[in-house]
Amino acid sequence: MSRTAVADAPVDRAAPPVSTLRQPRLPRWAPLGLAAVAAVLGIGIGLVGGLDSRLQWGLIAAVLYLGLTAVLASTVEGTRQAKDRLATSVIWVCFLLAVVPLASLLWETLVRGAKVLDGYFLTHSMSGVITLEPGGGIYHALIGTLEQVGLATLIAAPLGLLTAVYLVEYGTGRLAKAITFFVDVMTGIPSIVAGLFILSFWIIILDFGYSGFAGAMALAILMMPIVVRSTEEMLKLVPNELREASLALGVPKWKTIIKVVLPTAVGGITTGIMLAVARIAGESAPILLLVFGSAEINNNPFDGAQSSLPYFIYEQWALGNEASYDRAWAAALVLIAFVMILNLVARGIARWKAPKH
């Protein structure tokens, strides 16, 4: 057959196949509209079914939202887009299920704690205050928390830093493996176990009394593995080229660590320490065992019983009257604010020390 005949042959110009990627799409407001419909239906079903809990209403609304999204998306957009939209909806529902309890807790603490939180509450102790009546403050507990957390940081931060430096820069033998194993074990240790260890060793065996320092040692045990792990990861991020360049200039390894490695990772190390401090600030189990509690102001953490914010909250809530409940909520608000400030400072340091591109 000649080329002319091939060129003149009729060509089948049938319509191209419809692309499955070009299907009708739901409008942008559809997720919000479906959420509103699901919320109304969830509340209605909850009321008709005699369910009094808003949490139950929310769970019903979440299930209805996912069902409505799947049906409507598969009808309008097709199976492919429906799967994608359903997966996105599941992620958003899980996110809200995680955030709503936290937001509810923060709001409840803020509303109830703000009733008695003022300058007087922050600058006075419970000395001479009748527990059934309003009054008193958390100054003694605030001093105790700051001193105990500060002492724990002074103990755990240097030890954790030196341990991490050894593991990253020198640890290649059995000792390094043993240290890594014990750090992993300490990471998952319950706080009550750390408190019992200090109680048996420091107070029962060595016959020292209850004190803020005893609580600080238990907090240091909980803080140390966090510092070791965070510092270890930050040191691993330091480029080996910096170490090699320093060693090539004849600088000893110990000086390379001090002058090159640690300054490069100081932002991440500081952030890890701050997060570890925030982690132990709200620990209550070892504090209940070791500081014994006191309504008086005790500025000496090495002598005599002390209080702390977690202990104060537990103590006031256990009293079981309206005035003590208000004091407990206010102390909880102060503790949450303290932890949030530490987290914000840690994030600020991390951003400040981040590499500039």
Secondary structure, DSSP 8 states (H G I E B T S, - for coil): --HHHHHHS----------TTS-----TTHHHHHHHHHHHHHHHHHHHTT---HHHHHHHHHHHHHHHHHHHHHHHT-HHHHHHHHHHHHHHHHHHHHHHHHHHHHHHHHHHHTTT-SHHHHH--STT--TTSS---SHHHHHHHHHHHHHHHHHHHHHHHHHHHIIIII--SHHHHHHHHHHHHHHT--HHHHHHHHIIIIIIIS-----HHHHHHHHHHHHHHHHHHHHHHHHHTS-HHHHHHHHHTT--HHHHIIIIIHHHHHHHHHHHHHHHHHHHHT--HHHHHHTB--SS----TTSS-B--HHHHHHHHHHH-SHHHHHHHHHHHHHHHHHHHHHHHHHHHHHHHSS---
